Amino acid sequence: MKTIRTLGLAALLVVGTAVPASASSLGEVRVLAHFDRAAGQAAESIALEPGGGVVIGMIPARQVVRVAPDGAVAVLTTMPLPPGGGGTTPVVGDPVVTGVARADSGTLYFLYSSGQGGLTGIWQLPRSGAPRLVVPLPADTMPNALVIDAARKRFLVSDSAGGRIWQAPLGGGRATVWSADPTLAPNGFFGANGMKVHDGAVWASNSDRGTIVRIPVTRDGGSGRAEVRATGLAGIDDFDFTGRGDEILAAINQANELVRVNANGTHDTLLDAGDGMQGTTAVAVRGDRVYVTNGANLAGDDPTLMLARLRR
C-alpha cells in the first residue's frame, strides 16, 4: 500500500500539506540485473556511465562491478581481505566496498572500508592494472558515499561512523574534515550516509535520525550552517534529485521502499516490497531514467539493479 506521509518539520511545511500536483512519478519499473547474494553481492551504490551502463559497489563481496545497458554484469575488481582477514571495520565489522564515483574523464573511484590504515580510503580503478589508494582515511572511519565535486576539484566522502564529511583533492593526498555538524552524527549505528552536491550545497542523509540535511557551501568552499530539510525517513540510505528543484528520490533500506521527498517536506512511497524493493540502498537519476539498487541485506535474498521511467 503506497501512502502519503507528512513530515513534522514545522519550519518547512504545515501539517496536512498535500503532495504537489506536479510531483514526479515512476513507471515502466523492471529488473535490469540480478546479483549473486550467496557470493556477497549486496548492491550498495551507483555511478552512472555514458550510454546507459552503471558501476556498482558491492558489500560484502568487496567488489566493483559494471552493468551494461543490456543487464550483463562484469566484475571490475575484488579487493583483498586485510591482513588477519578483517573483522575490525567500524560499525559493520567485515571489510566492504561502498561508494563509487566516475570522473568526467572516465576514471572510476571507489571506497574501501577495512578498519585498517593503509587500506581504508578512496581507491582509483585504472583501465588496466590493480586499484591504487589515492586518499587514505583513518582506520576508525566508515566511508560510505563518494562524490566528485568537480567545481571545487575535490572528493567528498560521508563517514557513517564518525558523523562527518571529509574532503580531499581530486589529484589525491591528505583528507580533512569538511563538516562535523551534529546533524550528521549517528545515534547508535549509522549517521551520515548518502550525499549529493546540489544548488550550492552539500546534501546528506542520516540513517539513524531519518533526516536529509542541507549544508551550504561557503564562498571559500567551506561548510555553512546545516539545515534539516526532511524528517521521518528512518533507515534512509542514498538519494538523488529528480531535476525538479529540490524534489528527491530516496532509498529507504529498512522499509524496502523508494520514496519521493517533495520540496515542501512531505514524502510518499513510490515503490515498495510489492514492486521488488528488498533492502533498497541507492538511487541515481539521469534524464527520465531512474536506477535503483536493492542490497537484500536486511530483507529478501534477491539483490538487483532496477530501472524505471521518471514521469515529471
C-alpha positions in Angstrom: 0.0 0.0 0.0 1.5 3.3 -1.1 0.5 6.0 1.4 1.4 9.7 1.7 3.4 10.6 4.8 3.5 14.1 6.2 6.7 15.1 8.0 6.6 17.0 11.3 9.0 19.8 10.4 7.1 23.0 11.1 9.7 25.2 9.5 9.2 23.5 6.2 5.5 22.7 6.0 2.1 22.9 7.5 0.9 19.6 8.9 -1.6 18.1 6.3 0.0 19.8 3.3 -0.8 17.7 0.2 1.7 16.4 -2.2 2.2 18.9 -5.0 0.1 18.2 -8.1 3.2 18.5 -10.3 5.2 15.9 -8.3 7.2 13.3 -10.3 6.1 9.7 -10.5 7.6 6.4 -11.8 6.5 4.0 -14.5 7.8 1.0 -16.5 9.6 -0.4 -13.5 11.7 -3.5 -14.3 14.7 -5.5 -13.1 17.8 -4.8 -15.2 20.2 -7.2 -13.5 20.2 -9.8 -10.7 23.3 -10.2 -8.5 24.7 -13.2 -6.5 23.7 -12.8 -2.9 25.4 -16.0 -1.9 28.7 -14.5 -3.2 28.2 -11.4 -1.1 27.0 -9.2 -4.0 24.8 -6.9 -2.0 24.4 -3.8 -4.2 25.3 -0.7 -2.3 25.9 2.3 -4.6 25.6 3.5 -8.2 27.8 5.6 -10.6 26.3 6.3 -14.0 28.2 5.8 -17.2 27.5 7.1 -20.7 25.2 5.0 -22.8 23.1 3.6 -20.0 25.6 1.5 -18.2 26.3 1.8 -14.4 29.1 0.9 -12.0 28.1 -0.5 -8.6 29.9 -1.1 -5.3 29.2 -4.5 -3.7 29.1 -5.3 0.0 30.4 -7.6 1.5 31.9 -9.1 -1.8 34.3 -6.2 -1.7 33.7 -5.7 -5.5 33.2 -3.1 -8.1 31.0 -4.3 -10.9 29.8 -2.9 -14.2 26.3 -3.5 -15.5 25.9 -3.0 -19.3 22.7 -1.5 -20.7 21.5 -5.0 -21.6 22.0 -6.1 -17.9 25.2 -8.1 -18.4 27.3 -8.0 -15.2 31.1 -7.9 -15.2 33.3 -7.8 -12.1 35.9 -5.0 -12.5 37.8 -5.7 -9.2 37.6 -7.6 -6.0 39.5 -6.0 -3.1 41.7 -8.4 -1.0 40.9 -9.1 2.6 43.1 -7.1 5.1 45.9 -8.9 7.0 44.2 -11.1 9.5 41.1 -11.5 7.5 39.3 -8.3 8.6 36.6 -8.0 11.2 37.6 -4.6 12.5 35.7 -2.4 10.1 33.7 0.2 12.2 30.0 -0.5 12.7 29.7 -3.3 10.2 32.7 -5.5 11.1 33.6 -7.0 7.8 35.6 -5.1 5.2 33.3 -3.6 2.5 33.3 -1.6 -0.8 30.8 1.1 -0.5 30.5 4.3 -2.6 31.6 4.6 -6.3 32.1 7.6 -8.5 33.0 8.3 -12.1 35.0 11.4 -13.1 34.3 13.3 -16.4 37.5 11.7 -17.7 36.0 8.3 -17.2 38.2 7.4 -14.3 36.5 5.3 -11.7 36.9 5.7 -7.9 35.5 3.7 -5.0 35.6 3.5 -1.2 37.1 0.6 0.7 36.5 0.4 4.5 38.6 -2.2 6.2 39.2 -1.0 9.8 42.9 -0.7 9.0 45.0 2.2 8.0 46.7 2.0 4.6 43.6 0.2 3.2 40.7 2.4 4.2 40.0 5.3 1.8 39.4 6.3 -1.8 40.8 4.0 -4.4 41.3 4.6 -8.1 40.4 1.9 -10.6 42.6 2.2 -13.7 41.5 0.9 -17.1 44.2 -1.7 -16.7 46.2 -2.9 -13.7 45.4 -3.1 -10.0 43.5 -0.5 -8.0 45.6 2.1 -6.0 44.9 4.0 -2.9 44.8 7.7 -3.7 43.3 9.2 -0.5 43.9 7.3 2.8 41.3 7.7 5.5 41.7 6.9 9.2 41.1 3.3 10.3 38.2 4.4 12.5 36.1 5.8 9.7 33.3 4.1 7.8 33.4 5.9 4.4 30.1 5.4 2.7 29.1 7.8 -0.1 31.7 9.2 -2.5 31.0 12.4 -4.5 33.2 14.2 -7.0 32.7 18.0 -6.6 34.1 18.9 -10.0 33.6 22.7 -9.4 35.9 22.6 -6.4 38.2 19.8 -7.8 37.8 17.7 -4.7 36.3 14.5 -3.4 33.7 14.5 -0.7 33.2 11.4 1.5 30.5 10.7 4.1 31.7 9.0 7.2 28.8 7.0 8.8 30.8 6.0 11.9 32.2 9.4 12.7 29.2 11.5 11.5 31.4 13.6 9.3 32.0 14.7 5.7 35.6 14.5 4.5 37.2 16.4 1.6 40.3 15.6 -0.4 41.9 17.0 -3.6 40.9 15.2 -6.8 44.6 14.6 -7.5 44.8 12.5 -4.3 46.5 13.2 -1.0 45.5 14.1 2.5 41.9 14.2 3.6 40.5 16.8 6.0 37.1 17.1 7.7 34.8 19.4 5.8 31.9 19.2 8.2 31.3 17.6 11.6 27.9 19.2 12.2 25.9 17.4 14.9 23.1 16.7 12.4 25.5 14.2 10.7 26.2 12.3 13.9 25.0 8.7 14.3 22.5 7.7 17.0 23.6 4.2 17.8 24.5 2.9 14.3 24.8 4.9 11.0 25.0 8.6 10.8 25.8 10.5 7.5 25.1 8.1 4.6 24.0 9.2 1.1 25.3 12.5 -0.2 24.9 14.8 -3.2 26.1 18.3 -4.3 23.1 20.3 -5.4 22.3 24.0 -5.9 25.2 25.4 -4.0 25.1 23.0 -1.1 26.1 19.5 0.1 23.0 17.4 1.0 23.4 14.3 3.2 21.1 11.7 4.6 21.4 10.5 8.2 20.2 6.9 8.5 19.8 6.8 12.3 17.9 10.1 12.5 15.8 9.6 9.4 16.7 13.0 8.0 18.1 14.8 5.0 20.4 17.7 5.8 21.4 20.6 3.6 24.8 22.2 4.3 25.6 25.4 2.2 29.0 25.7 0.6 30.6 29.0 1.5 32.4 31.2 -0.9 35.8 29.7 0.0 34.4 26.2 -0.3 33.9 25.6 3.4 30.7 24.4 5.2 28.0 26.7 6.3 25.2 26.2 8.8 23.5 22.9 8.4 19.7 22.8 8.0 17.5 19.7 8.4 15.2 19.6 5.3 13.3 16.4 5.8 12.5 14.1 8.7 10.6 10.9 9.3 12.8 8.8 6.9 14.1 6.2 9.3 16.7 3.9 7.6 17.3 6.3 4.7 20.3 5.3 2.6 21.2 7.0 -0.7 19.1 9.6 -2.6 19.2 11.7 -5.8 17.4 14.8 -7.2 14.9 14.4 -9.9 15.8 17.6 -11.7 12.6 19.3 -10.5 14.1 21.8 -8.0 14.7 20.2 -4.6 12.5 17.1 -5.2 14.3 14.0 -4.1 14.0 10.2 -4.6 15.3 8.4 -1.6 16.1 4.7 -0.9 14.7 3.6 2.5 16.7 0.5 3.3 14.9 -0.8 6.4 11.4 -0.3 5.0 12.2 -1.7 1.5 10.9 1.5 -0.2 11.8 4.1 -2.7 10.1 7.4 -1.6 9.7 10.8 -3.2 10.6 13.7 -0.8 8.9 16.8 -2.0 10.5 20.3 -1.7 7.9 21.2 0.9 9.0 18.4 3.2 6.2 15.8 2.6 7.2 12.4 1.3 5.3 9.5 -0.2 6.2 5.9 -1.2 6.6 5.3 -4.9 7.9 1.7 -4.8 7.7 -0.9 -2.0 8.2 -4.6 -1.5 5.4 -5.4 -3.8 7.4 -3.7 -6.6 10.5 -5.7 -5.9 12.2 -3.5 -3.3 14.5 -5.6 -1.0 16.8 -3.6 1.3 16.8 -0.6 -1.1 20.2 1.1 -1.0 20.8 3.6 -3.7 19.1 5.6 -6.5 20.6 7.6 -9.4 18.7 9.8 -11.9 19.7 10.6 -15.4 17.2 12.3 -17.6 14.0 10.3 -17.4 15.8 7.1 -16.2 15.9 6.1 -12.6 18.3 3.4 -11.5 17.7 1.7 -8.1 19.8 -0.9 -6.3 18.4 -3.4 -3.8 21.0 -4.9 -1.5 18.7 -7.5 0.0 20.8 -7.2 3.1 18.0 -6.7 5.6 15.2 -8.4 3.8 14.9 -10.8 0.9 17.6 -12.7 -1.0 17.5 -11.2 -4.5 19.8 -8.2 -4.8 19.0 -6.3 -8.0 19.5 -3.3 -10.2 16.1 -1.9 -11.3 15.3 0.6 -13.9 12.2 2.9 -14.0 10.9 5.8 -16.1 10.6 9.1 -14.4 7.4 11.0 -15.2 7.6 14.7 -14.5 
